[in-house]
Amino acid sequence: MRWTGAGERTVKNWLAGASGPNGQHLVDLIRHSDHALQVMLILAGCHEVIATQNLADVRSKLAEMVEVIDSLLGGKNCAQ
């Protein structure tokens, strides 16, 4: 409700599957929820977009881990 400004009854109908959000409400949901965006992309058949985003996320996480490893290795006091 907070993300879209839709009323409680309207949102309950969405969650119950009785109806779906209109265009603007859908855009608002996608703006606030990566999961909603992924579902929309899947329904639109844009699997390659999801795969590309997932690869970018994995690359970013790997870069973070490399930084952690480098900081741990850089702090060694013993001879290698």
Biopython code that builds the backbone (N, CA, C, O; Angstrom):
import numpy as np
from Bio.PDB.StructureBuilder import StructureBuilder

atoms = [
    (1, "MET", "N", (0.823, -1.188, 0.000)),
    (1, "MET", "CA", (0.000, 0.000, 0.000)),
    (1, "MET", "C", (0.867, 1.251, 0.000)),
    (1, "MET", "O", (0.595, 2.219, -0.710)),
    (2, "ARG", "N", (1.914, 1.205, 0.812)),
    (2, "ARG", "CA", (2.791, 2.369, 0.949)),
    (2, "ARG", "C", (3.522, 2.662, -0.366)),
    (2, "ARG", "O", (3.697, 3.825, -0.731)),
    (3, "TRP", "N", (3.944, 1.623, -1.070)),
    (3, "TRP", "CA", (4.699, 1.828, -2.309)),
    (3, "TRP", "C", (3.844, 2.389, -3.432)),
    (3, "TRP", "O", (4.322, 3.173, -4.252)),
    (4, "THR", "N", (2.578, 1.987, -3.471)),
    (4, "THR", "CA", (1.733, 2.337, -4.614)),
    (4, "THR", "C", (0.687, 3.392, -4.325)),
    (4, "THR", "O", (0.179, 4.031, -5.247)),
    (5, "GLY", "N", (0.357, 3.584, -3.058)),
    (5, "GLY", "CA", (-0.732, 4.477, -2.718)),
    (5, "GLY", "C", (-2.095, 3.839, -2.922)),
    (5, "GLY", "O", (-3.121, 4.506, -2.786)),
    (6, "ALA", "N", (-2.114, 2.540, -3.250)),
    (6, "ALA", "CA", (-3.383, 1.831, -3.448)),
    (6, "ALA", "C", (-4.037, 1.558, -2.096)),
    (6, "ALA", "O", (-3.363, 1.492, -1.068)),
    (7, "GLY", "N", (-5.335, 1.403, -2.115)),
    (7, "GLY", "CA", (-6.079, 1.133, -0.894)),
    (7, "GLY", "C", (-5.889, -0.296, -0.406)),
    (7, "GLY", "O", (-5.442, -1.171, -1.147)),
    (8, "GLU", "N", (-6.236, -0.508, 0.849)),
    (8, "GLU", "CA", (-6.069, -1.834, 1.474)),
    (8, "GLU", "C", (-6.857, -2.905, 0.728)),
    (8, "GLU", "O", (-6.344, -3.993, 0.467)),
    (9, "ARG", "N", (-8.089, -2.597, 0.392)),
    (9, "ARG", "CA", (-8.931, -3.569, -0.319)),
    (9, "ARG", "C", (-8.333, -3.929, -1.684)),
    (9, "ARG", "O", (-8.344, -5.092, -2.089)),
    (10, "THR", "N", (-7.823, -2.937, -2.371)),
    (10, "THR", "CA", (-7.207, -3.164, -3.678)),
    (10, "THR", "C", (-6.014, -4.099, -3.551)),
    (10, "THR", "O", (-5.875, -5.047, -4.325)),
    (11, "VAL", "N", (-5.153, -3.832, -2.575)),
    (11, "VAL", "CA", (-3.958, -4.657, -2.380)),
    (11, "VAL", "C", (-4.347, -6.069, -1.969)),
    (11, "VAL", "O", (-3.730, -7.033, -2.420)),
    (12, "LYS", "N", (-5.368, -6.207, -1.116)),
    (12, "LYS", "CA", (-5.840, -7.540, -0.728)),
    (12, "LYS", "C", (-6.318, -8.315, -1.952)),
    (12, "LYS", "O", (-6.083, -9.519, -2.050)),
    (13, "ASN", "N", (-6.981, -7.641, -2.879)),
    (13, "ASN", "CA", (-7.412, -8.302, -4.122)),
    (13, "ASN", "C", (-6.215, -8.746, -4.959)),
    (13, "ASN", "O", (-6.256, -9.809, -5.578)),
    (14, "TRP", "N", (-5.148, -7.944, -4.987)),
    (14, "TRP", "CA", (-3.941, -8.349, -5.706)),
    (14, "TRP", "C", (-3.368, -9.613, -5.081)),
    (14, "TRP", "O", (-3.058, -10.580, -5.778)),
    (15, "LEU", "N", (-3.232, -9.594, -3.766)),
    (15, "LEU", "CA", (-2.627, -10.722, -3.071)),
    (15, "LEU", "C", (-3.478, -11.983, -3.177)),
    (15, "LEU", "O", (-2.943, -13.092, -3.182)),
    (16, "ALA", "N", (-4.786, -11.825, -3.261)),
    (16, "ALA", "CA", (-5.688, -12.966, -3.400)),
    (16, "ALA", "C", (-5.752, -13.465, -4.846)),
    (16, "ALA", "O", (-6.309, -14.530, -5.116)),
    (17, "GLY", "N", (-5.185, -12.698, -5.762)),
    (17, "GLY", "CA", (-5.231, -13.077, -7.169)),
    (17, "GLY", "C", (-6.545, -12.731, -7.838)),
    (17, "GLY", "O", (-6.799, -13.167, -8.961)),
    (18, "ALA", "N", (-7.384, -11.957, -7.173)),
    (18, "ALA", "CA", (-8.672, -11.575, -7.744)),
    (18, "ALA", "C", (-8.510, -10.517, -8.830)),
    (18, "ALA", "O", (-9.326, -10.425, -9.746)),
    (19, "SER", "N", (-7.464, -9.733, -8.721)),
    (19, "SER", "CA", (-7.160, -8.710, -9.726)),
    (19, "SER", "C", (-5.664, -8.427, -9.664)),
    (19, "SER", "O", (-4.959, -8.928, -8.789)),
    (20, "GLY", "N", (-5.201, -7.628, -10.591)),
    (20, "GLY", "CA", (-3.793, -7.248, -10.610)),
    (20, "GLY", "C", (-3.652, -5.742, -10.596)),
    (20, "GLY", "O", (-4.620, -5.020, -10.832)),
    (21, "PRO", "N", (-2.460, -5.270, -10.324)),
    (21, "PRO", "CA", (-2.242, -3.823, -10.295)),
    (21, "PRO", "C", (-2.377, -3.217, -11.691)),
    (21, "PRO", "O", (-2.076, -3.863, -12.694)),
    (22, "ASN", "N", (-2.839, -1.953, -11.736)),
    (22, "ASN", "CA", (-2.897, -1.261, -13.018)),
    (22, "ASN", "C", (-1.480, -0.852, -13.427)),
    (22, "ASN", "O", (-0.528, -1.141, -12.702)),
    (23, "GLY", "N", (-1.330, -0.209, -14.535)),
    (23, "GLY", "CA", (-0.007, 0.149, -15.060)),
    (23, "GLY", "C", (0.852, 0.948, -14.102)),
    (23, "GLY", "O", (2.004, 0.587, -13.860)),
    (24, "GLN", "N", (0.315, 2.026, -13.550)),
    (24, "GLN", "CA", (1.109, 2.868, -12.656)),
    (24, "GLN", "C", (1.444, 2.141, -11.363)),
    (24, "GLN", "O", (2.559, 2.256, -10.854)),
    (25, "HIS", "N", (0.478, 1.389, -10.828)),
    (25, "HIS", "CA", (0.761, 0.632, -9.607)),
    (25, "HIS", "C", (1.835, -0.421, -9.868)),
    (25, "HIS", "O", (2.697, -0.658, -9.021)),
    (26, "LEU", "N", (1.781, -1.042, -11.028)),
    (26, "LEU", "CA", (2.788, -2.043, -11.374)),
    (26, "LEU", "C", (4.171, -1.407, -11.474)),
    (26, "LEU", "O", (5.152, -1.973, -10.991)),
    (27, "VAL", "N", (4.251, -0.248, -12.090)),
    (27, "VAL", "CA", (5.526, 0.472, -12.183)),
    (27, "VAL", "C", (6.036, 0.815, -10.790)),
    (27, "VAL", "O", (7.229, 0.680, -10.516)),
    (28, "ASP", "N", (5.153, 1.253, -9.916)),
    (28, "ASP", "CA", (5.550, 1.576, -8.541)),
    (28, "ASP", "C", (6.061, 0.339, -7.804)),
    (28, "ASP", "O", (7.051, 0.412, -7.076)),
    (29, "LEU", "N", (5.388, -0.793, -7.990)),
    (29, "LEU", "CA", (5.837, -2.030, -7.354)),
    (29, "LEU", "C", (7.217, -2.441, -7.866)),
    (29, "LEU", "O", (8.091, -2.816, -7.083)),
    (30, "ILE", "N", (7.405, -2.370, -9.171)),
    (30, "ILE", "CA", (8.688, -2.740, -9.768)),
    (30, "ILE", "C", (9.794, -1.794, -9.308)),
    (30, "ILE", "O", (10.928, -2.228, -9.105)),
    (31, "ARG", "N", (9.487, -0.535, -9.143)),
    (31, "ARG", "CA", (10.465, 0.451, -8.686)),
    (31, "ARG", "C", (10.988, 0.092, -7.293)),
    (31, "ARG", "O", (12.153, 0.345, -6.986)),
    (32, "HIS", "N", (10.144, -0.491, -6.457)),
    (32, "HIS", "CA", (10.511, -0.784, -5.077)),
    (32, "HIS", "C", (10.926, -2.231, -4.832)),
    (32, "HIS", "O", (11.474, -2.533, -3.772)),
    (33, "SER", "N", (10.684, -3.128, -5.777)),
    (33, "SER", "CA", (10.920, -4.551, -5.533)),
    (33, "SER", "C", (11.661, -5.204, -6.691)),
    (33, "SER", "O", (11.144, -5.296, -7.804)),
    (34, "ASP", "N", (12.880, -5.655, -6.410)),
    (34, "ASP", "CA", (13.648, -6.383, -7.427)),
    (34, "ASP", "C", (12.936, -7.685, -7.801)),
    (34, "ASP", "O", (12.985, -8.122, -8.950)),
    (35, "HIS", "N", (12.272, -8.297, -6.814)),
    (35, "HIS", "CA", (11.543, -9.536, -7.088)),
    (35, "HIS", "C", (10.399, -9.285, -8.083)),
    (35, "HIS", "O", (10.196, -10.069, -9.009)),
    (36, "ALA", "N", (9.667, -8.205, -7.888)),
    (36, "ALA", "CA", (8.583, -7.867, -8.821)),
    (36, "ALA", "C", (9.141, -7.628, -10.218)),
    (36, "ALA", "O", (8.537, -8.036, -11.210)),
    (37, "LEU", "N", (10.284, -6.974, -10.297)),
    (37, "LEU", "CA", (10.928, -6.750, -11.596)),
    (37, "LEU", "C", (11.302, -8.079, -12.245)),
    (37, "LEU", "O", (11.059, -8.277, -13.435)),
    (38, "GLN", "N", (11.893, -8.990, -11.472)),
    (38, "GLN", "CA", (12.281, -10.291, -12.034)),
    (38, "GLN", "C", (11.064, -11.065, -12.535)),
    (38, "GLN", "O", (11.110, -11.668, -13.607)),
    (39, "VAL", "N", (9.987, -11.052, -11.771)),
    (39, "VAL", "CA", (8.771, -11.750, -12.201)),
    (39, "VAL", "C", (8.258, -11.153, -13.513)),
    (39, "VAL", "O", (7.881, -11.892, -14.423)),
    (40, "MET", "N", (8.243, -9.833, -13.613)),
    (40, "MET", "CA", (7.779, -9.188, -14.834)),
    (40, "MET", "C", (8.664, -9.570, -16.026)),
    (40, "MET", "O", (8.157, -9.842, -17.114)),
    (41, "LEU", "N", (9.977, -9.590, -15.820)),
    (41, "LEU", "CA", (10.889, -9.962, -16.900)),
    (41, "LEU", "C", (10.693, -11.420, -17.325)),
    (41, "LEU", "O", (10.751, -11.738, -18.513)),
    (42, "ILE", "N", (10.462, -12.297, -16.356)),
    (42, "ILE", "CA", (10.197, -13.704, -16.683)),
    (42, "ILE", "C", (8.916, -13.816, -17.501)),
    (42, "ILE", "O", (8.884, -14.489, -18.531)),
    (43, "LEU", "N", (7.861, -13.149, -17.035)),
    (43, "LEU", "CA", (6.587, -13.202, -17.755)),
    (43, "LEU", "C", (6.702, -12.620, -19.161)),
    (43, "LEU", "O", (5.989, -13.037, -20.074)),
    (44, "ALA", "N", (7.604, -11.653, -19.331)),
    (44, "ALA", "CA", (7.813, -11.035, -20.642)),
    (44, "ALA", "C", (8.772, -11.851, -21.515)),
    (44, "ALA", "O", (9.004, -11.508, -22.674)),
    (45, "GLY", "N", (9.326, -12.929, -20.956)),
    (45, "GLY", "CA", (10.244, -13.770, -21.726)),
    (45, "GLY", "C", (11.638, -13.195, -21.855)),
    (45, "GLY", "O", (12.376, -13.572, -22.766)),
    (46, "CYS", "N", (12.014, -12.295, -20.971)),
    (46, "CYS", "CA", (13.325, -11.638, -21.031)),
    (46, "CYS", "C", (14.323, -12.310, -20.093)),
    (46, "CYS", "O", (14.918, -11.663, -19.232)),
    (47, "HIS", "N", (14.495, -13.599, -20.272)),
    (47, "HIS", "CA", (15.370, -14.372, -19.387)),
    (47, "HIS", "C", (16.828, -13.928, -19.475)),
    (47, "HIS", "O", (17.561, -14.004, -18.489)),
    (48, "GLU", "N", (17.249, -13.468, -20.643)),
    (48, "GLU", "CA", (18.642, -13.038, -20.796)),
    (48, "GLU", "C", (18.945, -11.793, -19.969)),
    (48, "GLU", "O", (20.074, -11.615, -19.512)),
    (49, "VAL", "N", (17.961, -10.938, -19.776)),
    (49, "VAL", "CA", (18.153, -9.745, -18.944)),
    (49, "VAL", "C", (18.397, -10.164, -17.499)),
    (49, "VAL", "O", (19.267, -9.615, -16.822)),
    (50, "ILE", "N", (17.623, -11.141, -17.033)),
    (50, "ILE", "CA", (17.790, -11.649, -15.672)),
    (50, "ILE", "C", (19.156, -12.303, -15.526)),
    (50, "ILE", "O", (19.850, -12.075, -14.535)),
    (51, "ALA", "N", (19.546, -13.109, -16.499)),
    (51, "ALA", "CA", (20.849, -13.776, -16.448)),
    (51, "ALA", "C", (21.980, -12.754, -16.413)),
    (51, "ALA", "O", (22.944, -12.919, -15.665)),
    (52, "THR", "N", (21.866, -11.711, -17.209)),
    (52, "THR", "CA", (22.892, -10.669, -17.230)),
    (52, "THR", "C", (22.979, -9.964, -15.882)),
    (52, "THR", "O", (24.077, -9.711, -15.385)),
    (53, "GLN", "N", (21.831, -9.645, -15.287)),
    (53, "GLN", "CA", (21.817, -8.995, -13.979)),
    (53, "GLN", "C", (22.388, -9.909, -12.906)),
    (53, "GLN", "O", (23.139, -9.465, -12.038)),
    (54, "ASN", "N", (22.025, -11.197, -12.970)),
    (54, "ASN", "CA", (22.556, -12.151, -11.990)),
    (54, "ASN", "C", (24.072, -12.261, -12.106)),
    (54, "ASN", "O", (24.764, -12.336, -11.090)),
    (55, "LEU", "N", (24.595, -12.272, -13.324)),
    (55, "LEU", "CA", (26.045, -12.324, -13.520)),
    (55, "LEU", "C", (26.716, -11.076, -12.962)),
    (55, "LEU", "O", (27.782, -11.163, -12.352)),
    (56, "ALA", "N", (26.106, -9.929, -13.166)),
    (56, "ALA", "CA", (26.661, -8.689, -12.626)),
    (56, "ALA", "C", (26.673, -8.726, -11.104)),
    (56, "ALA", "O", (27.630, -8.270, -10.479)),
    (57, "ASP", "N", (25.610, -9.269, -10.501)),
    (57, "ASP", "CA", (25.549, -9.378, -9.043)),
    (57, "ASP", "C", (26.626, -10.321, -8.522)),
    (57, "ASP", "O", (27.287, -10.024, -7.527)),
    (58, "VAL", "N", (26.804, -11.457, -9.192)),
    (58, "VAL", "CA", (27.832, -12.424, -8.784)),
    (58, "VAL", "C", (29.216, -11.811, -8.919)),
    (58, "VAL", "O", (30.063, -11.990, -8.044)),
    (59, "ARG", "N", (29.453, -11.087, -10.013)),
    (59, "ARG", "CA", (30.752, -10.437, -10.212)),
    (59, "ARG", "C", (31.043, -9.452, -9.093)),
    (59, "ARG", "O", (32.164, -9.398, -8.587)),
    (60, "SER", "N", (30.042, -8.674, -8.705)),
    (60, "SER", "CA", (30.205, -7.705, -7.640)),
    (60, "SER", "C", (30.518, -8.389, -6.313)),
    (60, "SER", "O", (31.387, -7.938, -5.567)),
    (61, "LYS", "N", (29.819, -9.464, -6.026)),
    (61, "LYS", "CA", (30.075, -10.213, -4.783)),
    (61, "LYS", "C", (31.467, -10.843, -4.791)),
    (61, "LYS", "O", (32.151, -10.860, -3.768)),
    (62, "LEU", "N", (31.877, -11.353, -5.937)),
    (62, "LEU", "CA", (33.227, -11.914, -6.044)),
    (62, "LEU", "C", (34.287, -10.839, -5.824)),
    (62, "LEU", "O", (35.295, -11.090, -5.163)),
    (63, "ALA", "N", (34.073, -9.660, -6.363)),
    (63, "ALA", "CA", (35.015, -8.557, -6.167)),
    (63, "ALA", "C", (35.110, -8.202, -4.686)),
    (63, "ALA", "O", (36.200, -7.929, -4.185)),
    (64, "GLU", "N", (33.982, -8.203, -3.986)),
    (64, "GLU", "CA", (33.991, -7.936, -2.548)),
    (64, "GLU", "C", (34.792, -9.008, -1.809)),
    (64, "GLU", "O", (35.566, -8.692, -0.906)),
    (65, "MET", "N", (34.611, -10.259, -2.184)),
    (65, "MET", "CA", (35.328, -11.357, -1.536)),
    (65, "MET", "C", (36.830, -11.274, -1.806)),
    (65, "MET", "O", (37.637, -11.567, -0.924)),
    (66, "VAL", "N", (37.201, -10.877, -3.014)),
    (66, "VAL", "CA", (38.623, -10.712, -3.331)),
    (66, "VAL", "C", (39.228, -9.625, -2.447)),
    (66, "VAL", "O", (40.359, -9.766, -1.982)),
    (67, "GLU", "N", (38.494, -8.550, -2.212)),
    (67, "GLU", "CA", (38.978, -7.491, -1.321)),
    (67, "GLU", "C", (39.174, -8.022, 0.094)),
    (67, "GLU", "O", (40.167, -7.697, 0.745)),
    (68, "VAL", "N", (38.244, -8.830, 0.571)),
    (68, "VAL", "CA", (38.368, -9.410, 1.912)),
    (68, "VAL", "C", (39.591, -10.325, 1.974)),
    (68, "VAL", "O", (40.371, -10.262, 2.925)),
    (69, "ILE", "N", (39.755, -11.169, 0.964)),
    (69, "ILE", "CA", (40.911, -12.080, 0.922)),
    (69, "ILE", "C", (42.203, -11.287, 0.880)),
    (69, "ILE", "O", (43.151, -11.605, 1.598)),
    (70, "ASP", "N", (42.250, -10.254, 0.044)),
    (70, "ASP", "CA", (43.457, -9.426, -0.048)),
    (70, "ASP", "C", (43.786, -8.760, 1.287)),
    (70, "ASP", "O", (44.952, -8.675, 1.673)),
    (71, "SER", "N", (42.759, -8.291, 1.986)),
    (71, "SER", "CA", (43.015, -7.642, 3.275)),
    (71, "SER", "C", (43.508, -8.662, 4.292)),
    (71, "SER", "O", (44.362, -8.343, 5.120)),
    (72, "LEU", "N", (42.989, -9.872, 4.242)),
    (72, "LEU", "CA", (43.450, -10.921, 5.156)),
    (72, "LEU", "C", (44.881, -11.337, 4.839)),
    (72, "LEU", "O", (45.689, -11.539, 5.746)),
    (73, "LEU", "N", (45.188, -11.463, 3.571)),
    (73, "LEU", "CA", (46.544, -11.859, 3.172)),
    (73, "LEU", "C", (47.541, -10.737, 3.430)),
    (73, "LEU", "O", (48.696, -10.993, 3.771)),
    (74, "GLY", "N", (47.099, -9.506, 3.269)),
    (74, "GLY", "CA", (47.969, -8.359, 3.493)),
    (74, "GLY", "C", (48.329, -8.178, 4.956)),
    (74, "GLY", "O", (49.336, -7.544, 5.271)),
    (75, "GLY", "N", (47.523, -8.723, 5.851)),
    (75, "GLY", "CA", (47.764, -8.565, 7.277)),
    (75, "GLY", "C", (48.604, -9.671, 7.889)),
    (75, "GLY", "O", (48.736, -9.743, 9.111)),
    (76, "LYS", "N", (49.178, -10.539, 7.054)),
    (76, "LYS", "CA", (49.999, -11.655, 7.568)),
    (76, "LYS", "C", (51.256, -11.139, 8.256)),
    (76, "LYS", "O", (51.892, -10.199, 7.779)),
    (77, "ASN", "N", (51.606, -11.751, 9.366)),
    (77, "ASN", "CA", (52.833, -11.421, 10.066)),
    (77, "ASN", "C", (53.887, -12.492, 9.902)),
    (77, "ASN", "O", (55.055, -12.255, 10.209)),
    (78, "CYS", "N", (53.510, -13.648, 9.433)),
    (78, "CYS", "CA", (54.435, -14.783, 9.291)),
    (78, "CYS", "C", (55.046, -14.789, 7.890)),
    (78, "CYS", "O", (54.477, -14.237, 6.948)),
    (79, "ALA", "N", (56.203, -15.416, 7.771)),
    (79, "ALA", "CA", (56.849, -15.548, 6.459)),
    (79, "ALA", "C", (56.020, -16.470, 5.589)),
    (79, "ALA", "O", (55.402, -17.415, 6.081)),
    (80, "GLN", "N", (56.009, -16.194, 4.304)),
    (80, "GLN", "CA", (55.221, -17.008, 3.379)),
    (80, "GLN", "C", (55.980, -18.215, 2.938)),
    (80, "GLN", "O", (55.467, -19.015, 2.155)),
]
sb = StructureBuilder()
sb.init_structure("model")
sb.init_model(0)
sb.init_chain("A")
sb.init_seg("    ")
for serial, (resi, resn, name, xyz) in enumerate(atoms, 1):
    if name == "N":
        sb.init_residue(resn, " ", resi, " ")
    sb.init_atom(name, np.array(xyz, "f"), 0.0, 1.0, " ", f" {name:<3s}", serial, name[0])
structure = sb.get_structure()
